[in-house]
């Protein structure tokens, strides 16, 4: 669990992200939501697509901080091709005032644009797209509770602050096709700037018993249901250990 707010002032209000809740409650993997999303992902990106992560996001009423413009692939290892789909489902009716999703149509064709840490604060989890795109083309996607948006890892998107009187919860699940090595050398310098602290903290945890905990969580959740999924999960883990 961590703060996702893109600002760092002491007075700032925060939004909260819980990462991989299905590690702690594996039955989340058996919901109709996950089952239907799995079928869609396997039709849209690959018959071998599988769930790689899930998140619960809380933006408190009146003060929940929005997420800046970004592309999901900007967080990923540039040495691999990432073919991913994210499903974003609000747990209550969510309009623009409550912080619904906002997209830039067609922006997935721009490639991965430059990103930076908001306010140059590399301690924050959030990234902000600093490349050129047409923000005036933005389309907000209000949804009823249980509705869903679907986007790939290169679409530019954001959420606004929650200025409504209702706490806004959303449950996000992410699917990926098996990774393949990138044909061209790529680098994401914005990740290099924030990597040392993040990587060292995670590496210490993995080397001091965290690796066993992580393997047990993945086994319990069913991440190794196929050789393809097991190999991809192992490769991601090794990449994290190397700091890639």
C-alpha positions as CSV (number, residue, x, y, z in Angstrom):
1,X,0.0,0.0,0.0
2,X,1.3,3.5,-0.8
3,X,0.4,7.1,-1.5
4,X,-0.2,7.8,-5.2
5,X,-0.5,11.6,-4.8
6,X,1.7,13.5,-7.3
7,X,2.4,16.2,-4.9
8,X,4.7,16.2,-1.9
9,X,3.7,19.1,0.4
10,X,2.9,18.2,4.0
11,X,-0.6,19.8,3.7
12,X,-1.5,17.8,0.6
13,X,-4.3,15.2,0.9
14,X,-3.6,11.8,-0.4
15,X,-5.0,9.0,-2.5
16,X,-4.2,5.4,-1.6
17,X,-3.3,2.3,-3.7
18,X,-3.4,-1.3,-2.4
19,X,-1.3,-3.4,-4.7
20,X,-2.2,-7.0,-5.5
21,X,-5.1,-7.5,-3.0
22,X,-5.6,-10.9,-4.6
23,X,-2.4,-12.1,-2.9
24,X,-4.3,-11.7,0.4
25,X,-7.8,-12.8,-0.9
26,X,-7.3,-15.2,-3.8
27,X,-11.1,-15.5,-4.2
28,X,-10.9,-12.2,-6.1
29,X,-9.5,-14.2,-8.9
30,X,-12.7,-16.1,-9.1
31,X,-15.1,-13.2,-9.5
32,X,-17.2,-12.8,-12.6
33,X,-15.3,-9.5,-13.3
34,X,-12.0,-11.3,-13.6
35,X,-13.4,-14.3,-15.5
36,X,-15.0,-12.1,-18.2
37,X,-12.0,-9.8,-18.4
38,X,-9.8,-12.8,-18.9
39,X,-11.9,-14.0,-21.8
40,X,-11.8,-10.5,-23.4
41,X,-8.0,-10.2,-22.9
42,X,-7.4,-13.5,-24.5
43,X,-9.5,-12.5,-27.5
44,X,-8.0,-9.0,-27.8
45,X,-4.3,-9.4,-27.1
46,X,-3.3,-13.1,-27.0
47,X,-4.9,-16.5,-26.3
48,X,-2.1,-16.8,-23.7
49,X,-2.9,-13.5,-21.9
50,X,-3.0,-13.8,-18.1
51,X,-3.6,-11.6,-15.1
52,X,-0.3,-9.9,-13.9
53,X,-1.7,-7.6,-11.2
54,X,-4.6,-6.0,-9.5
55,X,-5.1,-2.8,-7.6
56,X,-7.6,-1.0,-5.4
57,X,-7.5,2.8,-5.5
58,X,-9.1,5.1,-3.0
59,X,-9.6,8.8,-3.6
60,X,-11.3,10.3,-0.5
61,X,-14.3,12.6,-0.9
62,X,-13.4,16.3,-1.5
63,X,-9.7,15.7,-1.2
64,X,-8.7,12.7,-3.2
65,X,-5.8,13.6,-5.5
66,X,-6.0,12.8,-9.2
67,X,-3.5,10.8,-11.2
68,X,-1.5,12.9,-13.8
69,X,-1.5,12.1,-17.6
70,X,0.6,9.0,-18.2
71,X,1.1,5.8,-20.2
72,X,1.3,2.5,-18.3
73,X,4.1,1.3,-20.4
74,X,6.3,4.2,-19.0
75,X,6.5,2.1,-15.8
76,X,7.7,-1.0,-17.5
77,X,11.0,-2.6,-18.4
78,X,12.1,-1.0,-21.8
79,X,14.0,-4.1,-22.8
80,X,10.7,-6.0,-23.5
81,X,7.6,-5.5,-25.6
82,X,4.5,-5.0,-23.4
83,X,1.2,-6.0,-24.8
84,X,-1.2,-5.2,-21.9
85,X,-4.8,-4.4,-21.2
86,X,-6.1,-2.7,-18.0
87,X,-9.7,-3.0,-16.8
88,X,-10.8,-0.1,-14.6
89,X,-14.0,-0.6,-12.6
90,X,-15.5,1.9,-10.1
91,X,-17.2,0.5,-7.1
92,X,-19.7,3.4,-7.0
93,X,-21.2,5.7,-9.6
94,X,-18.3,7.9,-10.8
95,X,-18.4,11.0,-12.9
96,X,-15.8,13.7,-13.8
97,X,-16.3,15.3,-10.4
98,X,-15.6,12.1,-8.6
99,X,-12.5,11.4,-10.6
100,X,-13.5,9.1,-13.5
101,X,-11.1,8.0,-16.2
102,X,-10.1,10.5,-18.9
103,X,-8.4,9.3,-22.1
104,X,-6.7,10.9,-25.2
105,X,-8.2,9.0,-28.1
106,X,-5.6,7.6,-30.5
107,X,-2.6,8.4,-28.3
108,X,-1.6,4.7,-28.3
109,X,-0.2,5.4,-31.8
110,X,2.3,7.9,-30.5
111,X,4.7,5.4,-29.0
112,X,6.0,5.8,-25.4
113,X,6.4,9.5,-24.7
114,X,8.8,11.1,-22.3
115,X,7.7,11.0,-18.6
116,X,8.9,12.5,-15.4
117,X,8.3,12.4,-11.7
118,X,5.7,15.1,-10.8
119,X,7.4,18.1,-9.2
120,X,10.7,16.2,-9.8
121,X,10.0,14.2,-6.7
122,X,11.4,10.8,-7.4
123,X,10.1,9.4,-4.1
124,X,6.5,9.5,-5.5
125,X,5.1,6.4,-7.3
126,X,3.3,8.5,-9.9
127,X,4.8,9.4,-13.3
128,X,3.6,12.3,-15.5
129,X,3.8,12.4,-19.3
130,X,6.0,15.3,-20.3
131,X,5.9,14.6,-24.1
132,X,3.8,16.4,-26.6
133,X,0.2,15.3,-27.1
134,X,-3.2,17.1,-27.6
135,X,-4.7,17.4,-24.2
136,X,-7.6,19.3,-25.6
137,X,-8.8,16.0,-27.3
138,X,-9.4,14.5,-23.8
139,X,-12.6,12.4,-23.4
140,X,-14.0,11.7,-19.9
141,X,-15.6,8.4,-19.2
142,X,-18.2,8.6,-16.4
143,X,-19.4,5.1,-15.3
144,X,-22.0,3.6,-13.1
145,X,-20.9,1.3,-10.2
146,X,-19.7,-1.9,-11.8
147,X,-19.1,-0.3,-15.2
148,X,-15.7,-0.7,-16.8
149,X,-13.2,1.0,-19.1
150,X,-10.5,-1.0,-21.0
151,X,-7.2,0.5,-22.3
152,X,-3.9,-0.7,-23.5
153,X,-0.6,0.2,-22.0
154,X,0.2,3.1,-24.4
155,X,-3.0,5.1,-24.3
156,X,-2.5,8.4,-22.4
157,X,-4.9,8.7,-19.5
158,X,-5.5,10.4,-16.2
159,X,-8.1,10.9,-13.4
160,X,-9.1,14.2,-11.9
161,X,-9.3,15.1,-8.2
162,X,-12.3,13.7,-6.4
163,X,-14.1,16.8,-5.5
164,X,-17.4,15.0,-4.9
165,X,-18.9,14.1,-1.5
166,X,-18.4,10.4,-1.9
167,X,-15.2,8.4,-1.4
168,X,-14.2,6.9,-4.8
169,X,-13.0,3.3,-4.9
170,X,-11.9,1.6,-8.1
171,X,-10.7,-2.0,-8.7
172,X,-8.2,-2.4,-11.6
173,X,-7.0,-5.6,-13.1
174,X,-4.1,-5.8,-15.6
175,X,-3.5,-8.6,-18.2
176,X,-0.5,-9.2,-20.3
177,X,0.5,-11.3,-23.3
178,X,3.8,-13.2,-22.7
179,X,6.7,-10.7,-22.9
180,X,9.1,-10.7,-25.9
181,X,12.5,-8.9,-26.1
182,X,12.3,-5.5,-27.7
183,X,13.9,-5.4,-31.2
184,X,15.3,-2.0,-30.7
185,X,17.3,-0.7,-27.8
186,X,15.1,1.5,-25.6
187,X,15.7,3.4,-22.4
188,X,13.4,5.1,-20.0
189,X,15.6,7.7,-18.2
190,X,12.7,8.7,-15.9
191,X,12.9,5.2,-14.4
192,X,16.6,5.4,-13.9
193,X,16.3,8.5,-11.8
194,X,13.9,6.9,-9.3
195,X,15.2,3.4,-9.4
196,X,18.1,3.3,-6.8
197,X,15.9,3.8,-3.7
198,X,13.0,1.7,-5.0
199,X,15.2,-1.1,-6.2
200,X,17.4,-1.3,-3.1
201,X,14.4,-1.4,-0.8
202,X,12.7,-4.2,-2.8
203,X,16.0,-6.1,-3.2
204,X,16.6,-6.1,0.6
205,X,13.1,-7.3,1.2
206,X,13.5,-10.1,-1.4
207,X,16.8,-11.3,-0.1
208,X,15.6,-11.3,3.5
209,X,12.7,-13.7,3.1
210,X,10.6,-11.7,0.8
211,X,11.3,-14.0,-2.2
212,X,9.7,-17.0,-0.4
213,X,6.8,-14.9,0.7
214,X,6.3,-13.7,-2.9
215,X,6.5,-17.2,-4.3
216,X,4.0,-18.5,-1.8
217,X,1.6,-15.6,-2.6
218,X,1.9,-16.3,-6.4
219,X,1.3,-20.1,-5.9
220,X,-1.7,-19.4,-3.7
221,X,-3.1,-16.9,-6.2
222,X,-2.5,-19.3,-9.1
223,X,0.0,-17.3,-11.1
224,X,1.8,-20.5,-12.2
225,X,-1.2,-22.1,-13.9
226,X,0.7,-22.6,-17.1
227,X,4.4,-22.9,-18.2
228,X,4.0,-19.7,-20.1
229,X,2.7,-17.8,-17.1
230,X,5.3,-19.3,-14.8
231,X,8.2,-18.4,-17.1
232,X,6.9,-14.9,-17.7
233,X,6.5,-14.3,-13.9
234,X,10.0,-15.7,-13.3
235,X,11.5,-13.3,-15.9
236,X,9.7,-10.3,-14.4
237,X,11.1,-11.3,-11.0
238,X,14.6,-11.6,-12.2
239,X,14.3,-8.3,-14.0
240,X,13.3,-6.7,-10.8
241,X,16.2,-8.2,-8.9
242,X,18.6,-6.8,-11.5
243,X,17.0,-3.4,-11.2
244,X,15.8,-3.4,-14.8
